[in-house]
Amino acid sequence: MARQQNKLGAEELEYAASLYDASAALDEIVSGVAERGTVGFSELYRYVVDPDYRPDEALADALANDPKVRADLDALVRNSAIAAIPQAAAAADDAEIEERAVDGWRIRLRRVRAHPSQVWVIIEYEDKAIDLPHTLFAGDVRQTLPNSRDGRFQFRVAADSDLVKGLQDVDGEVFLV
């Protein structure tokens, strides 16, 4: 599914942040886990929409270990995505998934001939008039996208990387934010 990105205005962002922070505080009180640091909505929002934002240790820990923060991240990614690529159709054999596509978006994986341990990730889009994504979410991986050129993004990663595993996971969804 491809769509224009939801962009919160200053008032909506402030309101959402206050609701998120209040909900997180209430969850901590109810669960009795006060020693866990609270991750604020603004941190989570920046993590999703700002490709240059690097999470601090508290956010990284919360994303790895707190199912509520992870669920909040998933919901925020879904709501902010320009394109959401659903689960892949199961292959007839055990061959690796080399392509995923939806509504004007296509992600292809191609082995680098000179370095078989690397893979080209090629993201192509048809509509040149849309807001372009800056970040790819696949599985537990957040990948900043390079500048696009001629209707596509292209970059290399290790063939055994978590990003490639996330892109090839038939049960996983992929989001472009």
N, C-alpha and C positions, 0 to 999 in steps of 0.2 A: 504494500500500500504506500503510495507516495502522496505527500501533502505538504502544504506550507508549514513552516515551523511556527509553533506557538511561542510568542514572545510576550513575556509578562511586562507590564508597565511598572513604574516605580511603586505605585500604590498597591497593585496586585502582589508584587514581589514582597513588599513589607508585610502585607496581611498574611500571605502564605508562610512567610518566615516566622511570624509570631505564632500562628497556629501550629506549625511544625514544632517549634521550640517548646510550646506549652504541652503538646502531646508527648514529646520526648521526656519532659520533666515529670509528667504524670505517670508515664510508663516506668520511670526509674523509681518513683515513690511507691507505686503499687507493687513492683517486683522486688523492691528492697535492694536493688543493685546500684547504690549510690556511688560506689567507688569507680564505676565506669564513667568515663568522661562523656559529656553530651556532645554530639555532632550537630551543629546548627544547620538550619535549612540553607542559609546563604553559602556555607561551605559545600554542601551537597549540590546545590544549584550551580555554583561555579565549576565544580568538578564535571558536571554534565555539559554545560554550554560554553565554557572557556577552555579552548584547546591548550592554552599556555599555562593553565593552573596546575600546579603540582601539589598533590595532597600531603598534608603533614602526617606524622606518625599516628596521631589519634584517629584521623579519618581513614587511613589505610587499615589500621587495626579494626575499626568499626566495620568497614566494608568486608573484611575477611572473616570476622567473628560474630557480628551481630545480625541475626536474621531480620530484625525490624529495620535496621538501617539499609540492609541489602534490598528489602522489599520496597522501601521508600525510593532507593536509587532506581530500581527497575521501573517503578511507576513514573518517576520523573523522566527517565530515558524514553519511555513509551510516549509520554505526553509532549516531549520536546523533539521527537524524531521527525525529520523531513521525509525519510523513507524507512519503512519497516519491512524486512524481508522475512516471511514466515518460515516455519520449519520446512526443511527440504523433503521432497518426495524420496522415499527409500529407494535405493538403487537395487536393481535386479541381482547384482553380484556384489562382491566386496570391494569393488573399485572405489577409489577416493573420489569425493565430490570435487569437481573442477569448476563448477559454475552454479551460481544462484542468481535468480532474477525476479523482479516484480515491477510492474507499471513504470516502464521507462528507466529502470535501474538494473544494472547487471554487474555482478562481481565474478571475476574469473581468477583462477589460480593456475599459474604456468611455471613449470620448473625452469630455472635459469640454466641454460645449456652449458655455460662455462663453469658453473658451480652447482652441481645437482643437489647440494645440501641446502640450497636457497630456492625460494619461490617468489615469483612476481605476483603481487596482488594488484589487480587492475579493476578499477571501479569506473564503469561507463554510465553516462546519463544522457538522456535525449533532450530534455527541456533546458535550453541554455538561459532562459529568463527567470529561473527560480533562484531563491537563496540557496547557495551551495552549503553542504555540510562541512564541518571542520573536524569531526571526530567520528570514528567507527567503534561501535560496541559489539563485540562478539564473545559470547560466553562471559568469562570474568575479565576480559581484556578490553581496555580502553586504548585505542590507537589514534593518535593525532594524524590527520591527513595532510599530505603535502599540497602545494598549490596545484590546481587542476590545469590541464592543458589539452586543448583540442577535444573537449568533451569527456575527459577522463582524469582520474587520479591514478598514479602508478608508483609503487614502491616495492622494495625487496625485504623479505624477512627470512629467518631460518625455517626450513621445511618442517622441522619438528617443534616449532614455536607454539605457545598457547593460542596465539591469534589464528594460526592455520588450523589448529584443532577445533577452535570455536567456529570458524567458518565452515569446516567440514562436518560438524556435528549435525546429524539429520534432525535431532530433536531440539536444536537450538535456534533461536531467532537472532537476526542481525539488525542493528539499528544504525542509521546514519543521522547524526545530530549536527 
